Amino acid sequence: MHNQTNNVLGSDAARWAIFALALGGFGIGTGEFIIMGLLPGVAESLNISEPQAGNAIASYALGVVVGAPVIAVLAARMARKKLLLCLMAVFFIGNIVSAFSGSYYQLIGARFLTGLPHGAFFGVASLVAASLVTPEKRGRALSALMLGLTIATLVGVPLGSWIGQVFNWHVVFGFVGAIGLLTCVLILRFVPMTANESNAHPLRELEALKNSQVLLTLLVGAIGFGGMFAVFSYIAPTLINVAGMPEGLIPWAMAAFGLGMIFGNLVGGRLAEKAVLKVIGWTLLWNILIMAAFPLLATHVASGMIAIFLIGTSSVLLPSLQIRLMDVANDSQTLAAAMNHSALNIANAMGAWLGGLAVSSGFGWISTAYVGVVLGVTGLVVYAVTVWHAGRR
């Protein structure tokens, strides 16, 4: 992965290159989460119900799950800078089509198109960011890359919501598309052009699907991270109905979550430079403890704010998962790295579905935390199997 053009993280060249990639992550994160606050306007504009408008979220997630492995395999031999430019171009086009969507089905198709480059971008960007630094600084490089995604929850989503209120949802998607276009310009200017791995081949990338350690690590992320989504998907009604939080404070609660994500990501980047496999195990345990404490913390407004900040710190897991996949993928680096984000979107869908199932079954809003504990414990079991299998190898 490393070559003669390697920089160190502290150099200006590497900083600008990683900033360009992080900006892409910021755009993708904003585009992924912003629609959740736009659903009423989308539904009214297109004359559909809000649940129908919500299918645009599912369509995007499906695009991520499908696009990550397909693009990683088909583009295995493409130079990574060119691939990043192509992925951001698709992201830009998808958002512009979304902005001009005048019907339900056009929006659904546009959101699917926009989701296609998501996983592949983060996967390839992770490999590029890691190649810019010495091996012992990979954690900080990946943390800097993922900072764009986490800052999106703190800055991009509230900013997009404000734009949607002042103008409309069409303008919001145009704004996100503009971020994608700016990212293309910065990648073109600052990311070094390096050839892909000399032995890269679509069939060799598919070897990741037969690699037990890759599959087990993906499963750890898909299940272990699902607990966070089970709680976060319903955090607003939970805090309003359980803690008695005024609706006007919900944006501040979202900001607390964003701060937790940023803090967890920065700490996770540092920890990922140590024993990655052990860090994953301790982080899973930390997430279980947070979910277990949530029912107690969510009974008051002040402690509820603390609880949502702590839930955000579950992002400490992300850099370690990415590095673990890079370490065990052998010749299937691109596919393994890209599929990490497919796994996280599966966690998103599964956590939200199971949390909603618990609430609709009459167990109350707080039951999402118990779903989170169950998913966290299950993820810890899969982690134990991963460690056992790695020991056998």
C-alpha positions as CSV (number, residue, x, y, z in Angstrom):
1,M,0.0,0.0,0.0
2,H,2.8,2.4,0.7
3,N,5.0,3.8,-2.0
4,Q,7.7,6.4,-2.6
5,T,5.3,9.3,-2.7
6,N,4.2,8.6,0.9
7,N,3.9,11.6,3.2
8,V,3.5,11.8,6.9
9,L,0.2,13.0,8.4
10,G,1.8,16.3,9.6
11,S,2.8,17.4,6.1
12,D,0.7,20.0,4.3
13,A,0.3,17.7,1.2
14,A,-1.1,14.9,3.2
15,R,-3.3,17.2,5.3
16,W,-4.9,18.7,2.2
17,A,-5.4,15.3,0.6
18,I,-7.1,14.0,3.7
19,F,-9.2,17.2,4.0
20,A,-10.4,16.7,0.5
21,L,-11.5,13.1,1.3
22,A,-13.1,14.3,4.6
23,L,-15.1,16.9,2.8
24,G,-16.5,14.1,0.6
25,G,-17.4,12.3,3.8
26,F,-19.1,15.4,5.1
27,G,-21.2,15.7,2.0
28,I,-22.1,12.1,2.0
29,G,-23.0,12.2,5.7
30,T,-25.1,15.3,5.3
31,G,-26.9,13.8,2.3
32,E,-27.6,10.6,4.1
33,F,-29.1,12.0,7.3
34,I,-30.6,15.3,6.1
35,I,-33.6,13.7,4.5
36,M,-35.0,12.5,7.8
37,G,-35.8,16.1,8.7
38,L,-37.2,16.8,5.2
39,L,-39.8,14.1,5.1
40,P,-42.9,16.4,5.8
41,G,-41.9,18.8,3.1
42,V,-41.1,16.0,0.6
43,A,-44.5,14.3,1.3
44,E,-46.4,17.6,0.9
45,S,-44.6,18.6,-2.3
46,L,-45.0,15.2,-4.0
47,N,-48.5,14.6,-2.6
48,I,-47.6,11.4,-0.9
49,S,-47.7,10.1,2.7
50,E,-44.7,10.5,5.1
51,P,-44.1,6.7,5.3
52,Q,-44.0,6.7,1.5
53,A,-41.5,9.6,1.6
54,G,-39.5,7.5,4.1
55,N,-38.9,5.0,1.4
56,A,-36.4,7.4,0.0
57,I,-34.2,6.6,3.1
58,A,-34.5,2.9,2.5
59,S,-33.8,3.4,-1.2
60,Y,-30.5,5.3,-0.4
61,A,-29.5,2.5,2.1
62,L,-30.2,-0.1,-0.5
63,G,-27.9,1.8,-2.9
64,V,-25.1,1.7,-0.4
65,V,-25.5,-2.0,0.3
66,V,-25.6,-2.8,-3.5
67,G,-23.0,-0.3,-4.7
68,A,-20.2,-1.0,-2.3
69,P,-19.3,-4.6,-3.3
70,V,-20.3,-4.1,-7.0
71,I,-18.2,-1.0,-7.6
72,A,-15.3,-2.3,-5.5
73,V,-15.1,-5.5,-7.7
74,L,-15.8,-3.9,-11.1
75,A,-13.3,-1.0,-10.5
76,A,-10.6,-3.1,-8.9
77,R,-8.0,-2.1,-11.5
78,M,-8.9,1.5,-11.7
79,A,-6.4,4.0,-10.2
80,R,-7.8,5.1,-6.9
81,K,-7.8,8.8,-7.6
82,K,-9.8,8.3,-10.8
83,L,-12.2,6.0,-8.9
84,L,-12.7,8.6,-6.2
85,L,-13.4,11.3,-8.8
86,C,-15.9,9.0,-10.6
87,L,-17.7,8.2,-7.3
88,M,-18.0,11.8,-6.3
89,A,-19.3,12.7,-9.8
90,V,-22.1,10.1,-9.3
91,F,-22.8,11.5,-5.9
92,F,-23.1,15.0,-7.4
93,I,-25.3,13.8,-10.2
94,G,-27.6,11.8,-7.8
95,N,-28.1,14.9,-5.6
96,I,-28.8,17.2,-8.6
97,V,-31.4,14.6,-9.9
98,S,-32.9,14.5,-6.4
99,A,-33.1,18.3,-6.3
100,F,-35.1,18.3,-9.6
101,S,-37.3,15.3,-8.8
102,G,-40.9,16.0,-9.4
103,S,-42.4,12.6,-8.6
104,Y,-42.2,9.9,-6.0
105,Y,-40.6,7.3,-8.2
106,Q,-38.1,9.8,-9.6
107,L,-37.0,10.7,-6.1
108,I,-36.7,7.0,-5.1
109,G,-34.5,6.3,-8.1
110,A,-32.4,9.4,-7.5
111,R,-31.8,8.4,-3.9
112,F,-30.8,4.9,-4.9
113,L,-28.3,6.4,-7.4
114,T,-26.9,8.7,-4.8
115,G,-26.3,5.8,-2.4
116,L,-24.4,3.7,-4.8
117,P,-21.0,5.4,-4.4
118,H,-21.3,5.8,-0.6
119,G,-19.6,2.6,0.6
120,A,-17.0,2.5,-2.2
121,F,-16.0,6.1,-1.6
122,F,-15.3,5.5,2.1
123,G,-13.6,2.2,1.4
124,V,-11.2,3.6,-1.3
125,A,-10.7,6.9,0.6
126,S,-9.7,4.8,3.7
127,L,-7.1,3.0,1.6
128,V,-5.8,6.3,0.2
129,A,-5.6,8.0,3.5
130,A,-3.8,5.1,5.1
131,S,-1.3,5.1,2.2
132,L,-0.4,8.8,2.9
133,V,1.0,8.1,6.4
134,T,3.3,5.7,8.1
135,P,1.7,2.4,9.4
136,E,1.6,3.5,13.0
137,K,-0.4,6.6,12.1
138,R,-3.1,4.9,10.1
139,G,-5.6,5.3,13.0
140,R,-5.3,9.1,13.1
141,A,-5.5,9.3,9.3
142,L,-8.7,7.2,9.2
143,S,-10.1,9.2,12.1
144,A,-9.4,12.5,10.2
145,L,-11.2,11.0,7.2
146,M,-14.2,9.9,9.2
147,L,-14.3,13.3,11.0
148,G,-16.1,14.6,7.9
149,L,-18.9,12.1,8.4
150,T,-19.3,12.8,12.1
151,I,-19.1,16.6,11.7
152,A,-22.0,16.2,9.2
153,T,-24.2,15.2,12.1
154,L,-23.3,18.3,14.1
155,V,-23.1,20.9,11.3
156,G,-24.2,19.6,8.0
157,V,-27.6,18.3,9.0
158,P,-28.7,21.4,11.1
159,L,-27.4,23.7,8.3
160,G,-29.4,21.6,5.7
161,S,-32.5,21.7,7.8
162,W,-32.2,25.5,8.0
163,I,-31.8,25.8,4.3
164,G,-34.9,23.5,3.9
165,Q,-36.9,25.8,6.2
166,V,-35.8,29.0,4.4
167,F,-36.2,27.6,0.9
168,N,-37.3,24.0,0.3
169,W,-36.0,20.4,0.1
170,H,-35.0,20.8,-3.6
171,V,-32.5,23.5,-2.6
172,V,-31.1,21.3,0.1
173,F,-30.2,18.5,-2.3
174,G,-28.6,21.1,-4.6
175,F,-26.5,22.3,-1.6
176,V,-25.3,18.7,-1.0
177,G,-24.6,18.3,-4.7
178,A,-22.4,21.4,-4.6
179,I,-20.4,19.8,-1.8
180,G,-19.8,16.8,-4.0
181,L,-18.7,19.0,-6.9
182,L,-16.3,20.9,-4.6
183,T,-14.9,17.6,-3.4
184,C,-14.1,16.6,-7.0
185,V,-12.2,19.8,-7.4
186,L,-10.1,19.3,-4.2
187,I,-9.5,15.6,-5.0
188,L,-8.3,16.6,-8.5
189,R,-6.0,19.2,-6.9
190,F,-4.6,17.5,-3.8
191,V,-4.9,13.7,-3.8
192,P,-1.8,12.2,-5.4
193,M,-2.2,10.0,-8.4
194,T,-0.9,6.5,-7.6
195,A,-1.5,3.3,-9.5
196,N,-3.7,0.7,-7.9
197,E,-2.2,-2.5,-6.4
198,S,-0.3,-4.3,-9.2
199,N,-2.1,-7.6,-8.5
200,A,-5.6,-6.0,-8.2
201,H,-8.2,-8.0,-10.1
202,P,-12.0,-8.4,-9.8
203,L,-11.8,-12.1,-9.1
204,R,-9.1,-11.4,-6.5
205,E,-11.3,-8.8,-4.8
206,L,-14.1,-11.5,-4.6
207,E,-11.7,-13.6,-2.4
208,A,-12.9,-11.3,0.5
209,L,-16.2,-13.1,0.4
210,K,-14.4,-16.4,1.2
211,N,-12.2,-14.8,3.9
212,S,-13.7,-15.8,7.3
213,Q,-12.0,-13.0,9.2
214,V,-13.4,-10.4,6.8
215,L,-16.9,-11.8,7.1
216,L,-16.7,-12.1,10.9
217,T,-15.5,-8.5,11.2
218,L,-18.3,-7.3,9.0
219,L,-20.8,-9.2,11.1
220,V,-19.4,-7.6,14.3
221,G,-20.0,-4.2,12.8
222,A,-23.5,-5.1,11.4
223,I,-24.7,-6.5,14.7
224,G,-22.6,-4.7,17.3
225,F,-23.3,-1.2,15.9
226,G,-27.0,-1.9,15.3
227,G,-27.7,-1.1,19.0
228,M,-26.7,2.5,18.5
229,F,-29.2,2.8,15.6
230,A,-31.9,1.1,17.6
231,V,-31.8,3.9,20.1
232,F,-30.9,6.8,17.9
233,S,-33.6,6.2,15.4
234,Y,-36.2,7.0,18.0
235,I,-34.3,9.3,20.3
236,A,-36.5,12.4,19.7
237,P,-39.9,10.7,20.7
238,T,-38.1,8.9,23.5
239,L,-36.7,12.0,25.1
240,I,-40.0,13.9,24.6
241,N,-42.2,11.2,26.0
242,V,-39.9,9.7,28.7
243,A,-37.7,12.6,29.8
244,G,-40.3,15.3,29.1
245,M,-37.9,17.2,26.9
246,P,-39.5,20.2,25.1
247,E,-39.4,19.8,21.3
248,G,-37.4,23.0,21.1
249,L,-34.5,21.2,22.8
250,I,-34.3,18.3,20.3
251,P,-31.9,20.1,17.9
252,W,-29.6,20.6,20.9
253,A,-29.9,16.9,21.7
254,M,-28.9,16.2,18.1
255,A,-25.9,18.5,18.6
256,A,-25.0,16.5,21.7
257,F,-25.1,13.3,19.6
258,G,-22.9,14.9,17.0
259,L,-20.4,16.0,19.6
260,G,-20.3,12.5,21.0
261,M,-19.7,11.1,17.5
262,I,-16.8,13.5,17.0
263,F,-15.3,12.8,20.4
264,G,-15.6,9.0,19.9
265,N,-14.1,9.2,16.4
266,L,-11.1,11.1,17.6
267,V,-10.5,8.8,20.6
268,G,-11.1,5.8,18.3
269,G,-8.4,7.0,15.9
270,R,-5.9,7.1,18.7
271,L,-6.9,3.7,20.1
272,A,-6.8,2.1,16.7
273,E,-3.1,2.6,16.5
274,K,-2.7,0.0,19.3
275,A,-4.0,-3.6,19.5
276,V,-7.0,-3.2,17.1
277,L,-8.7,-6.5,17.9
278,K,-8.7,-5.8,21.7
279,V,-9.9,-2.2,21.1
280,I,-13.0,-3.6,19.2
281,G,-13.8,-5.9,22.1
282,W,-13.6,-3.2,24.8
283,T,-15.6,-0.8,22.6
284,L,-18.4,-3.3,22.2
285,L,-18.5,-3.7,25.9
286,W,-18.5,0.1,26.4
287,N,-21.5,0.4,24.0
288,I,-23.4,-2.3,25.9
289,L,-22.9,-0.4,29.2
290,I,-24.2,2.8,27.6
291,M,-27.4,1.0,26.3
292,A,-27.9,-0.6,29.8
293,A,-27.6,2.8,31.5
294,F,-29.9,4.6,29.0
295,P,-33.2,3.7,30.6
296,L,-32.0,5.4,33.8
297,L,-30.5,8.4,32.2
298,A,-33.4,9.0,29.8
299,T,-35.8,9.8,32.7
300,H,-34.6,13.4,33.0
301,V,-33.8,16.2,30.5
302,A,-30.2,16.9,31.7
303,S,-29.2,13.2,32.1
304,G,-30.9,12.5,28.7
305,M,-28.6,15.0,27.1
306,I,-25.6,13.1,28.7
307,A,-27.1,9.8,27.5
308,I,-27.3,10.9,23.8
309,F,-23.7,12.3,24.0
310,L,-22.6,8.9,25.3
311,I,-24.5,7.1,22.5
312,G,-22.6,9.2,20.0
313,T,-19.3,8.0,21.4
314,S,-20.1,4.5,20.0
315,S,-18.3,5.9,16.9
316,V,-15.0,5.0,18.7
317,L,-15.5,1.6,17.0
318,L,-15.3,2.8,13.4
319,P,-11.6,3.4,12.9
320,S,-10.7,0.0,14.5
321,L,-13.2,-1.9,12.3
322,Q,-11.8,-0.3,9.2
323,I,-8.2,-1.0,10.1
324,R,-9.1,-4.6,11.1
325,L,-10.6,-5.2,7.7
326,M,-7.6,-3.7,6.0
327,D,-5.3,-6.0,8.0
328,V,-7.1,-9.3,7.2
329,A,-8.3,-8.6,3.7
330,N,-5.0,-9.7,2.0
331,D,-5.5,-9.0,-1.8
332,S,-9.1,-7.9,-1.4
333,Q,-8.5,-4.5,0.2
334,T,-10.9,-2.4,-1.9
335,L,-13.9,-4.8,-1.5
336,A,-13.4,-5.4,2.2
337,A,-13.0,-1.7,3.0
338,A,-16.0,-0.7,1.0
339,M,-18.2,-3.5,2.5
340,N,-17.6,-2.0,6.0
341,H,-20.1,0.7,5.1
342,S,-22.6,-1.8,3.7
343,A,-22.4,-3.6,7.0
344,L,-23.0,-0.3,8.9
345,N,-26.0,0.5,6.7
346,I,-27.3,-3.0,7.5
347,A,-26.8,-2.1,11.2
348,N,-28.8,1.1,10.6
349,A,-31.7,-0.7,8.9
350,M,-31.7,-3.7,11.4
351,G,-31.4,-1.5,14.5
352,A,-34.2,0.9,13.4
353,W,-36.5,-2.0,12.4
354,L,-36.0,-4.0,15.7
355,G,-36.3,-0.8,17.8
356,G,-39.5,0.1,16.0
357,L,-40.8,-3.4,16.4
358,A,-40.3,-3.3,20.2
359,V,-42.1,0.1,20.4
360,S,-45.0,-1.0,18.2
361,S,-45.3,-4.2,20.3
362,G,-46.2,-2.1,23.3
363,F,-42.9,-2.2,25.2
364,G,-42.6,1.6,25.3
365,W,-40.0,4.0,23.9
366,I,-37.4,2.9,26.4
367,S,-37.4,-0.6,25.0
368,T,-35.1,0.5,22.2
369,A,-32.3,0.4,24.7
370,Y,-33.0,-3.2,25.6
371,V,-32.9,-4.0,21.9
372,G,-29.5,-2.2,21.8
373,V,-28.2,-4.3,24.7
374,V,-29.3,-7.5,23.0
375,L,-27.6,-6.5,19.7
376,G,-24.5,-5.4,21.6
377,V,-24.2,-8.7,23.5
378,T,-24.8,-10.6,20.2
379,G,-22.0,-8.5,18.6
380,L,-19.7,-9.4,21.5
381,V,-20.4,-13.1,20.9
382,V,-19.5,-12.7,17.2
383,Y,-16.4,-10.9,18.3
384,A,-15.4,-13.8,20.6
385,V,-15.8,-16.2,17.7
386,T,-13.7,-13.8,15.6
387,V,-10.9,-13.8,18.2
388,W,-11.1,-17.6,18.6
389,H,-11.0,-18.1,14.8
390,A,-8.0,-15.7,14.5
391,G,-6.2,-17.7,17.2
392,R,-6.7,-20.9,15.3
393,R,-5.2,-19.3,12.2
